Amino acid sequence: MTNKLILKINKNIHKNILIYIVLLITIFSNIIWIFLDKSVFPWDQAWYAEISVELFYKLTQSPWDWCNGMISAFGIKAPGIAWFGQFFVPLGELIGSIETGLLFSVLLTQIMCLTLSYCYLFKLTNNRLIASISCLAMPSSSLWVGLTHQYFVEPLQTLAITWIIFVLICSSEWKPSKIIFHLIGAFSLSMIAKITSPLYGIAPIVIILYYWFKNIKHNPIKLNFSNYFTHFRLSKFSNFFKNFNYFYLVSIFLTIITLIWYGKNGQNIVAFTKLASSGEASLLYGEKASFGVKILYWLTSFQRSFLGYSLTLILFVSLLYVAIRALLKFRNQVERKKNTLNHFDIYAIASAFQIVLALSVFSLNINEENRYLLPLMPYLVIILAWILEKINNRVIFAVISCLLVFQLITVNAQATGLIPPNLEFSYWLHPFNQDRTHKDILEKVVDSTCDINDRGKYNIIGLELPWFNANSASFFTAQQLLKKGFRCYYTSLGYAENDQEKAWQRMIDLNVNYFVTLSPSMDIKIDSFNKVSLPILERIKNSPMFKSISSIDSYSLLLYKRSESKIN
């Protein structure tokens, strides 16, 4: 190897390292947000956090209990976020905030998405500038930043989709064995992240399988496991490690644990998915409307989640120009019986198809939760890179770069509270909250209702507020496991329950120990989740089965303890 070639390789390495550093700088404000925010994890996030803490505790106490906990985690929702997040619980203990540690797992997931996206974009374009500009769309989008600050499953799902896209872009060159093991690993990760993942990966998976079948004719898969067992002899122990591809083992492991989890929880998942997508519960998160109304809603949400108005307009005009030019060129080549579609063209078309497909499916459902859009982000950056490569104009590069940088600054300024909220951004973009009041109240609730004599008993949280609910209290008591080795259980009056008698019967069946709620003087809004809260409170006040406890030093809390006899 000549000195010139070595210098060229080193120069390329240094350039790539510099780009990675710049990309990491774009997410620095997220680290500040995570450290400064003192909000209580609400509802689903609290449940994910609770299971994460429980799994880590079981891991330190009993490997067998941990294995059982891993397999049964959640039961109705994919467990990937807790499986991954549990390993960040020690970081949270070290920092002094479990929430902060868990959010670092989300941040790391987003970093992996960003770096992997740059890898496949650079491979597609062979142009660092185009790859960098396209990647900048990720940390500058309001939904991306907003969900980096929340303990949700979508970032992990986005990482899995990014991995699938990476396999897609490499599949035309990889050997069949490498393609299939990467694909099953990526698909397994996506299913462990969220059960809706197949919707986001249909187009790339079909193309990957096409390349796999095409390549397998020329490079048949040869998995000669007998050689591995032969190499495992002590005299050839080193050869075994040298010849075995350990990434295949990771993919196989991911596949096995995915199949085990779905095998155990499959029936519950089907029932929950049906309820969440089209049952009465779905009306709590959206409304019924025609396809036209819905698709307009989702297109608007897509734009607000990822792109500002100016950037959207420029990209739309650029896409229109590139598409018309490509169609004219394609028509001319068809007349000459030549194929003009290269791999990048195919991937861009597949990305556009995937986005349209997902938005169309969303439009056929009631739920209008915008965070479901995040896994479409990797497809958007492919389309952006394709537009930039086709135009190949430095002025356009400069304009789009400036708009993305401006959006990056604006989004992060709103997240850190430097500017007022912009309604044109995703509603998941919240400024950090440094007020610990809500956390302190929940800590008082758990400390007052869960000591060693109360361990294992059920308590009712009589309200459903983002910061004051059964899931959030359960997360706080799960943290007791790490300090005290025991916990209690907190539940609600029923999911969006509107029948007072059913709510009361639930308390009887659970034989609750404490009933905790907030004073009506706080002027709590009665919504679909709290229809029976006040009637049950009045019933408890008049019941001889409960007595009021006034030991909590908080004017807003109302605490009632059950007498020794059972509720009737």
C-alpha positions as CSV (number, residue, x, y, z in Angstrom):
1,M,0.0,0.0,0.0
2,T,1.5,3.3,-1.1
3,N,1.9,6.3,1.2
4,K,-0.6,8.3,-0.9
5,L,-3.3,5.7,-0.5
6,I,-2.7,5.5,3.3
7,L,-2.9,9.3,3.6
8,K,-6.2,9.2,1.5
9,I,-7.7,6.5,3.8
10,N,-6.7,8.5,6.9
11,K,-8.1,11.6,5.5
12,N,-11.5,9.9,4.8
13,I,-11.6,8.5,8.3
14,H,-10.9,11.9,9.8
15,K,-13.7,13.4,7.7
16,N,-16.2,10.8,8.8
17,I,-15.2,11.2,12.4
18,L,-15.7,15.0,12.1
19,I,-19.1,14.5,10.6
20,Y,-20.1,12.1,13.4
21,I,-19.0,14.7,15.9
22,V,-21.1,17.4,14.3
23,L,-24.1,15.1,14.2
24,L,-23.6,14.4,17.9
25,I,-23.4,18.1,18.7
26,T,-26.9,18.5,17.2
27,I,-28.4,16.4,20.0
28,F,-26.4,18.1,22.8
29,S,-29.4,20.1,24.0
30,N,-31.3,16.9,24.5
31,I,-28.8,15.9,27.2
32,I,-29.4,19.2,29.0
33,W,-33.2,18.7,28.7
34,I,-33.0,15.2,30.2
35,F,-30.9,16.4,33.2
36,L,-33.1,19.4,34.0
37,D,-36.5,18.0,33.6
38,K,-38.3,16.9,36.8
39,S,-41.6,15.8,35.3
40,V,-43.4,12.7,36.4
41,F,-43.6,9.9,33.8
42,P,-47.3,9.7,32.8
43,W,-49.4,6.6,32.1
44,D,-47.7,4.4,29.5
45,Q,-44.2,5.8,30.1
46,A,-44.6,5.1,33.8
47,W,-45.6,1.5,33.0
48,Y,-42.6,1.0,30.8
49,A,-40.4,2.5,33.5
50,E,-41.9,0.3,36.2
51,I,-41.2,-2.9,34.2
52,S,-37.7,-1.7,33.5
53,V,-37.0,-1.2,37.2
54,E,-38.6,-4.6,38.1
55,L,-36.5,-6.4,35.5
56,F,-33.3,-4.9,36.7
57,Y,-34.2,-5.8,40.3
58,K,-35.0,-9.4,39.4
59,L,-31.7,-9.6,37.4
60,T,-29.8,-8.7,40.5
61,Q,-31.8,-11.0,42.8
62,S,-32.7,-14.1,40.9
63,P,-31.7,-15.0,37.3
64,W,-34.6,-17.5,37.0
65,D,-37.2,-14.9,38.1
66,W,-35.6,-12.5,35.7
67,C,-36.0,-14.9,32.8
68,N,-39.7,-15.4,33.7
69,G,-40.1,-11.6,34.0
70,M,-38.5,-11.1,30.6
71,I,-40.9,-13.6,28.9
72,S,-44.1,-12.3,30.6
73,A,-43.2,-8.5,30.5
74,F,-46.3,-6.4,29.8
75,G,-48.2,-9.2,28.2
76,I,-50.1,-6.9,25.8
77,K,-47.3,-4.7,24.5
78,A,-44.0,-5.5,23.0
79,P,-41.3,-5.5,25.8
80,G,-38.3,-4.1,23.9
81,I,-38.2,-0.8,25.7
82,A,-38.0,-2.4,29.1
83,W,-35.6,-5.1,28.0
84,F,-33.2,-2.4,26.8
85,G,-34.0,0.2,29.5
86,Q,-33.4,-2.1,32.5
87,F,-29.6,-1.8,31.9
88,F,-29.8,2.0,32.3
89,V,-31.4,1.7,35.8
90,P,-27.9,1.6,37.4
91,L,-27.0,4.8,35.6
92,G,-30.1,6.4,36.9
93,E,-29.2,5.3,40.5
94,L,-25.8,6.8,40.0
95,I,-27.2,10.1,38.7
96,G,-29.8,10.2,41.4
97,S,-32.8,9.9,39.0
98,I,-34.1,6.7,37.5
99,E,-36.1,8.7,34.9
100,T,-32.9,10.4,33.7
101,G,-31.1,7.0,33.3
102,L,-34.0,5.6,31.4
103,L,-34.2,8.6,29.1
104,F,-30.5,8.1,28.3
105,S,-31.5,4.7,26.8
106,V,-33.8,6.6,24.5
107,L,-31.1,9.1,23.7
108,L,-28.6,6.3,22.8
109,T,-31.2,4.8,20.6
110,Q,-31.6,8.1,18.7
111,I,-27.9,8.4,18.4
112,M,-27.7,4.9,16.8
113,C,-30.5,5.8,14.4
114,L,-28.6,9.0,13.4
115,T,-25.2,7.3,12.8
116,L,-26.7,4.3,11.0
117,S,-28.7,6.6,8.8
118,Y,-25.5,8.5,7.9
119,C,-23.8,5.2,7.0
120,Y,-26.5,4.1,4.5
121,L,-26.9,7.6,3.1
122,F,-23.2,7.9,2.4
123,K,-23.2,4.5,0.9
124,L,-26.1,5.5,-1.4
125,T,-24.8,8.9,-2.5
126,N,-21.0,8.6,-2.0
127,N,-21.3,12.2,-1.0
128,R,-20.6,13.4,2.6
129,L,-22.4,16.7,2.1
130,I,-25.6,15.2,0.8
131,A,-25.6,12.5,3.5
132,S,-24.9,15.1,6.3
133,I,-27.6,17.5,5.1
134,S,-30.1,14.6,4.9
135,C,-29.2,13.4,8.4
136,L,-29.7,16.9,9.8
137,A,-33.4,16.5,9.1
138,M,-33.6,14.0,12.0
139,P,-32.4,16.0,15.0
140,S,-34.0,19.2,13.6
141,S,-37.5,17.7,13.5
142,S,-39.9,18.6,16.3
143,L,-41.2,15.0,16.7
144,W,-37.7,13.5,16.8
145,V,-36.6,16.0,19.6
146,G,-39.9,15.7,21.5
147,L,-39.8,11.9,21.6
148,T,-36.2,11.9,22.7
149,H,-37.5,13.4,25.9
150,Q,-40.2,10.8,26.4
151,Y,-39.9,7.1,27.5
152,F,-41.8,5.7,24.6
153,V,-41.2,2.7,22.3
154,E,-41.2,4.6,19.0
155,P,-37.4,5.5,19.0
156,L,-36.5,1.8,19.4
157,Q,-39.0,0.9,16.6
158,T,-37.4,3.6,14.5
159,L,-33.9,2.1,15.1
160,A,-35.2,-1.3,14.0
161,I,-36.7,0.2,10.8
162,T,-33.4,2.1,10.2
163,W,-31.6,-1.3,10.5
164,I,-34.0,-2.8,7.9
165,I,-33.3,0.0,5.5
166,F,-29.6,-0.5,6.0
167,V,-30.0,-4.1,5.1
168,L,-32.0,-3.0,2.0
169,I,-29.3,-0.7,0.8
170,C,-26.5,-3.3,1.3
171,S,-28.5,-6.4,0.1
172,S,-27.6,-5.9,-3.6
173,E,-23.9,-6.6,-2.6
174,W,-24.1,-8.9,0.5
175,K,-24.0,-12.7,0.4
176,P,-27.4,-14.4,0.9
177,S,-26.4,-15.6,4.4
178,K,-25.5,-12.1,5.6
179,I,-28.7,-10.7,4.1
180,I,-31.0,-13.2,5.8
181,F,-29.4,-13.1,9.2
182,H,-29.4,-9.3,9.2
183,L,-33.0,-9.3,8.1
184,I,-34.2,-11.7,10.8
185,G,-32.3,-9.8,13.4
186,A,-33.7,-6.4,12.3
187,F,-37.2,-7.7,12.0
188,S,-37.1,-9.4,15.4
189,L,-35.9,-6.2,16.9
190,S,-38.8,-4.3,15.3
191,M,-41.3,-6.8,16.7
192,I,-39.8,-6.6,20.1
193,A,-40.0,-2.8,19.9
194,K,-43.7,-2.7,18.8
195,I,-46.2,-5.0,17.3
196,T,-47.2,-2.6,14.5
197,S,-43.7,-2.7,13.0
198,P,-44.6,-4.8,9.9
199,L,-46.6,-1.8,8.6
200,Y,-43.4,0.3,8.5
201,G,-41.2,-2.3,6.8
202,I,-43.3,-3.9,4.1
203,A,-41.6,-2.2,1.1
204,P,-38.0,-2.7,2.1
205,I,-38.5,-6.3,3.2
206,V,-40.0,-7.2,-0.2
207,I,-37.1,-5.7,-2.0
208,I,-34.6,-7.4,0.4
209,L,-36.2,-10.8,-0.3
210,Y,-36.0,-10.1,-4.0
211,Y,-32.3,-9.5,-3.8
212,W,-31.9,-12.5,-1.5
213,F,-33.6,-14.9,-3.9
214,K,-31.6,-13.3,-6.8
215,N,-28.3,-13.7,-5.0
216,I,-28.9,-17.1,-3.6
217,K,-28.8,-18.5,-7.2
218,H,-25.3,-17.4,-7.5
219,N,-24.1,-17.7,-3.9
220,P,-26.0,-20.6,-2.1
221,I,-26.0,-20.4,1.6
222,K,-23.6,-22.8,3.2
223,L,-23.9,-23.3,6.9
224,N,-21.6,-26.2,7.7
225,F,-22.2,-26.5,11.4
226,S,-20.2,-29.8,11.5
227,N,-17.1,-27.7,10.8
228,Y,-17.9,-25.5,13.8
229,F,-18.3,-28.6,16.1
230,T,-15.0,-29.9,14.7
231,H,-13.3,-26.6,15.4
232,F,-14.7,-26.6,18.9
233,R,-12.1,-29.3,19.9
234,L,-9.7,-28.0,22.4
235,S,-6.8,-28.2,20.0
236,K,-8.6,-25.9,17.5
237,F,-10.5,-23.7,20.0
238,S,-9.1,-20.6,18.5
239,N,-10.2,-21.6,15.0
240,F,-13.8,-21.8,16.2
241,F,-13.8,-18.2,17.3
242,K,-12.0,-17.2,14.1
243,N,-14.5,-18.8,11.7
244,F,-17.8,-18.3,13.5
245,N,-19.8,-15.1,12.7
246,Y,-21.1,-14.0,16.1
247,F,-23.5,-11.6,14.6
248,Y,-25.5,-14.6,13.3
249,L,-25.7,-15.7,16.9
250,V,-27.1,-12.4,17.9
251,S,-29.8,-12.5,15.2
252,I,-30.7,-16.1,16.2
253,F,-31.0,-15.1,19.8
254,L,-33.2,-12.1,19.0
255,T,-35.4,-14.3,16.9
256,I,-35.8,-17.0,19.6
257,I,-36.7,-14.6,22.4
258,T,-39.1,-12.8,20.1
259,L,-40.9,-16.1,19.2
260,I,-41.0,-17.1,22.9
261,W,-42.5,-13.8,24.0
262,Y,-45.1,-13.8,21.2
263,G,-45.8,-17.4,21.8
264,K,-46.7,-16.8,25.4
265,N,-48.6,-13.5,24.9
266,G,-50.1,-13.9,21.5
267,Q,-53.8,-14.1,22.4
268,N,-53.6,-11.1,24.7
269,I,-51.9,-9.1,22.0
270,V,-54.6,-9.8,19.4
271,A,-57.3,-8.8,21.9
272,F,-55.5,-5.6,22.9
273,T,-54.7,-4.6,19.3
274,K,-58.3,-5.0,18.3
275,L,-59.5,-2.9,21.2
276,A,-56.9,-0.1,20.7
277,S,-57.4,0.2,17.0
278,S,-61.1,0.1,16.5
279,G,-62.8,-0.6,19.9
280,E,-64.5,2.0,22.2
281,A,-61.1,2.8,23.8
282,S,-59.8,4.1,20.5
283,L,-62.3,6.9,20.6
284,L,-60.3,8.3,23.5
285,Y,-57.4,9.0,21.2
286,G,-59.1,10.1,18.0
287,E,-62.4,10.4,16.2
288,K,-64.3,8.7,13.3
289,A,-64.1,10.6,10.0
290,S,-64.0,9.9,6.3
291,F,-60.8,8.9,4.6
292,G,-60.4,12.3,3.0
293,V,-60.6,14.1,6.3
294,K,-58.2,11.7,8.0
295,I,-55.6,11.7,5.2
296,L,-55.6,15.5,5.3
297,Y,-55.1,15.3,9.1
298,W,-52.2,12.9,8.8
299,L,-50.5,14.8,6.0
300,T,-50.7,18.0,8.1
301,S,-49.3,16.1,11.1
302,F,-46.5,14.6,9.1
303,Q,-45.5,18.1,7.9
304,R,-45.6,19.6,11.4
305,S,-43.7,16.7,12.9
306,F,-40.8,16.8,10.5
307,L,-40.6,19.9,8.4
308,G,-41.3,23.6,8.6
309,Y,-43.5,25.4,6.0
310,S,-40.6,26.9,4.1
311,L,-38.7,23.7,4.0
312,T,-41.8,21.7,3.0
313,L,-42.5,24.1,0.1
314,I,-38.9,24.0,-1.2
315,L,-38.7,20.2,-1.0
316,F,-42.1,19.8,-2.6
317,V,-41.2,22.0,-5.6
318,S,-37.8,20.2,-5.8
319,L,-39.5,16.8,-5.7
320,L,-41.9,17.8,-8.4
321,Y,-39.1,19.1,-10.6
322,V,-37.0,15.9,-10.1
323,A,-40.0,13.6,-10.6
324,I,-41.0,15.3,-13.9
325,R,-37.5,15.2,-15.2
326,A,-37.1,11.5,-14.1
327,L,-40.4,10.6,-15.8
328,L,-39.4,12.2,-19.1
329,K,-36.0,10.5,-19.0
330,F,-37.6,7.2,-18.1
331,R,-40.1,7.5,-21.0
332,N,-37.2,8.2,-23.5
333,Q,-35.3,5.2,-22.2
334,V,-38.3,2.9,-22.4
335,E,-38.7,3.9,-26.0
336,R,-35.1,2.9,-26.5
337,K,-35.7,-0.3,-24.4
338,K,-33.2,0.7,-21.8
339,N,-33.5,0.4,-18.0
340,T,-32.8,3.8,-16.3
341,L,-33.8,3.0,-12.7
342,N,-30.8,2.5,-10.5
343,H,-30.8,1.2,-6.9
344,F,-31.2,4.7,-5.4
345,D,-34.3,5.4,-7.6
346,I,-35.9,2.1,-6.5
347,Y,-35.2,2.9,-2.8
348,A,-36.6,6.4,-3.1
349,I,-39.8,5.0,-4.8
350,A,-40.1,2.4,-2.1
351,S,-39.7,5.0,0.6
352,A,-42.4,7.2,-0.9
353,F,-44.7,4.1,-1.2
354,Q,-44.0,3.2,2.4
355,I,-44.9,6.7,3.7
356,V,-48.1,6.8,1.6
357,L,-49.0,3.3,2.8
358,A,-48.6,4.1,6.5
359,L,-50.5,7.3,6.3
360,S,-53.3,5.6,4.4
361,V,-53.6,2.9,7.0
362,F,-53.6,5.5,9.8
363,S,-56.4,7.3,7.9
364,L,-58.5,4.1,8.1
365,N,-58.3,4.0,11.9
366,I,-59.7,6.1,14.6
367,N,-56.5,6.7,16.6
368,E,-54.8,10.0,15.9
369,E,-51.6,9.7,18.0
370,N,-48.8,11.6,16.1
371,R,-45.9,9.7,17.7
372,Y,-46.7,6.8,15.3
373,L,-45.1,8.9,12.6
374,L,-41.6,8.7,14.0
375,P,-40.6,5.3,12.3
376,L,-41.3,7.0,8.9
377,M,-38.4,9.4,9.5
378,P,-35.7,7.1,7.9
379,Y,-37.7,7.0,4.7
380,L,-38.0,10.8,4.6
381,V,-34.3,11.3,4.8
382,I,-33.8,8.8,1.9
383,I,-36.2,10.9,-0.3
384,L,-34.4,14.1,0.8
385,A,-31.0,12.6,-0.2
386,W,-32.4,11.4,-3.5
387,I,-33.8,14.9,-4.3
388,L,-30.4,16.5,-3.4
389,E,-28.5,14.0,-5.5
390,K,-30.7,14.5,-8.5
391,I,-30.6,18.3,-8.3
392,N,-26.9,18.5,-7.4
393,N,-27.0,22.2,-7.0
394,R,-24.8,23.9,-4.4
395,V,-27.2,26.8,-4.0
396,I,-30.1,24.4,-3.2
397,F,-27.8,22.6,-0.8
398,A,-27.0,25.9,1.0
399,V,-30.7,26.9,1.2
400,I,-31.9,23.6,2.5
401,S,-28.9,23.4,5.0
402,C,-29.7,26.9,6.3
403,L,-33.4,26.0,6.7
404,L,-32.6,22.8,8.6
405,V,-30.1,24.6,10.9
406,F,-32.7,27.3,11.6
407,Q,-35.3,24.6,12.4
408,L,-32.8,22.8,14.6
409,I,-32.1,26.0,16.6
410,T,-35.8,26.9,16.8
411,V,-37.0,23.4,17.9
412,N,-34.3,23.1,20.6
413,A,-34.9,26.7,21.7
414,Q,-38.6,25.8,22.3
415,A,-37.6,22.6,24.1
416,T,-35.3,24.5,26.5
417,G,-37.9,27.2,27.1
418,L,-36.0,30.0,25.4
419,I,-38.9,30.8,23.0
420,P,-42.7,30.4,23.4
421,P,-44.4,27.3,22.0
422,N,-45.0,27.2,18.3
423,L,-48.3,25.5,17.4
424,E,-46.8,24.5,14.0
425,F,-44.5,22.1,15.7
426,S,-45.4,18.6,17.1
427,Y,-47.4,18.7,20.3
428,W,-44.8,16.3,21.8
429,L,-42.3,19.1,21.9
430,H,-42.5,20.2,25.6
431,P,-40.1,22.6,27.5
432,F,-38.5,21.0,30.4
433,N,-40.1,21.3,33.8
434,Q,-37.9,22.0,36.9
435,D,-40.8,22.0,39.4
436,R,-40.6,18.9,41.6
437,T,-44.0,19.5,43.3
438,H,-45.7,16.7,41.5
439,K,-42.9,14.3,42.2
440,D,-42.8,15.2,45.9
441,I,-46.6,14.6,46.2
442,L,-46.3,11.1,44.6
443,E,-43.4,10.3,46.8
444,K,-45.5,11.2,49.8
445,V,-48.3,9.0,48.6
446,V,-46.1,6.0,48.2
447,D,-44.2,6.5,51.4
448,S,-47.5,6.9,53.3
449,T,-49.3,3.9,51.8
450,C,-46.6,1.4,51.4
451,D,-44.4,0.2,54.3
452,I,-43.2,-3.3,55.1
453,N,-46.6,-4.2,56.6
454,D,-48.4,-3.1,53.5
455,R,-46.2,-4.9,51.0
456,G,-48.0,-6.8,48.2
457,K,-51.3,-5.0,48.9
458,Y,-53.4,-3.1,46.4
459,N,-54.1,0.6,46.6
460,I,-56.4,2.7,44.4
461,I,-55.4,6.0,42.9
462,G,-58.8,7.6,42.3
463,L,-57.8,10.0,39.5
464,E,-56.3,9.8,36.1
465,L,-54.1,12.9,35.5
466,P,-50.8,12.9,33.6
467,W,-48.8,13.2,36.8
468,F,-51.3,11.6,39.3
469,N,-52.4,8.2,38.3
470,A,-51.9,4.5,39.2
471,N,-49.2,3.9,36.6
472,S,-47.0,6.7,37.9
473,A,-47.5,5.6,41.5
474,S,-46.6,2.0,40.5
475,F,-43.3,3.3,39.0
476,F,-42.5,5.1,42.2
477,T,-43.2,2.0,44.3
478,A,-41.2,-0.1,41.9
479,Q,-38.2,2.1,42.8
480,Q,-38.7,1.0,46.4
481,L,-37.6,-2.5,45.4
482,L,-34.1,-1.1,44.8
483,K,-33.9,0.6,48.2
484,K,-36.1,-1.5,50.5
485,G,-36.6,-4.8,48.7
486,F,-40.4,-4.7,48.7
487,R,-43.2,-2.9,46.9
488,C,-47.0,-2.4,46.9
489,Y,-49.4,-2.2,44.0
490,Y,-51.4,0.7,42.7
491,T,-54.3,0.5,40.3
492,S,-57.2,2.7,39.0
493,L,-60.9,2.6,39.3
494,G,-60.9,1.0,35.9
495,Y,-59.7,2.1,32.4
496,A,-61.9,5.1,31.5
497,E,-64.6,3.6,33.7
498,N,-68.0,5.3,33.5
499,D,-70.0,2.9,35.7
500,Q,-69.9,3.7,39.4
501,E,-71.0,0.2,40.5
502,K,-68.3,-1.5,38.4
503,A,-65.7,0.8,39.9
504,W,-66.9,0.0,43.5
505,Q,-67.0,-3.7,42.7
506,R,-63.4,-3.5,41.5
507,M,-62.4,-2.1,44.9
508,I,-64.2,-5.0,46.6
509,D,-62.6,-7.6,44.4
510,L,-59.1,-6.2,45.0
511,N,-59.8,-5.7,48.7
512,V,-57.9,-2.4,48.5
513,N,-55.8,-1.1,51.4
514,Y,-55.8,2.6,50.6
515,F,-57.8,5.0,48.4
516,V,-55.8,8.1,47.4
517,T,-57.1,11.1,45.5
518,L,-56.8,14.8,45.2
519,S,-59.1,17.4,46.8
520,P,-62.0,18.5,44.6
521,S,-61.0,22.1,45.6
522,M,-58.2,21.7,43.0
523,D,-60.8,22.1,40.3
524,I,-60.0,19.0,38.5
525,K,-61.4,18.7,35.0
526,I,-63.9,15.7,34.7
527,D,-63.1,14.0,31.4
528,S,-63.6,10.5,29.9
529,F,-61.0,9.1,32.3
530,N,-62.5,10.5,35.5
531,K,-66.3,10.1,35.3
532,V,-66.6,8.1,38.4
533,S,-63.8,9.7,40.5
534,L,-66.0,12.2,42.4
535,P,-69.0,9.8,43.0
536,I,-66.6,7.1,44.4
537,L,-64.9,9.7,46.6
538,E,-68.3,10.7,48.1
539,R,-69.2,7.0,48.6
540,I,-65.9,6.4,50.4
541,K,-66.4,9.5,52.6
542,N,-69.8,8.1,53.8
543,S,-68.6,4.5,54.1
544,P,-67.7,3.0,57.5
545,M,-65.2,0.7,55.7
546,F,-62.8,3.6,55.2
547,K,-61.3,6.2,57.6
548,S,-59.6,9.4,56.6
549,I,-55.9,9.7,57.2
550,S,-54.6,13.2,57.8
551,S,-50.9,12.4,58.4
552,I,-49.8,13.5,54.9
553,D,-48.5,17.1,54.9
554,S,-50.2,18.2,51.7
555,Y,-53.4,20.2,51.5
556,S,-54.2,18.6,48.1
557,L,-54.1,15.0,49.1
558,L,-57.0,12.9,50.4
559,L,-56.1,9.6,51.9
560,Y,-58.5,6.9,53.1
561,K,-57.5,3.6,54.7
562,R,-59.7,0.5,54.7
563,S,-60.7,-0.9,58.0
564,E,-59.7,-4.5,58.9
565,S,-63.0,-5.9,57.6
566,K,-63.5,-6.4,53.9
567,I,-65.4,-3.9,51.7
568,N,-69.0,-4.7,51.1
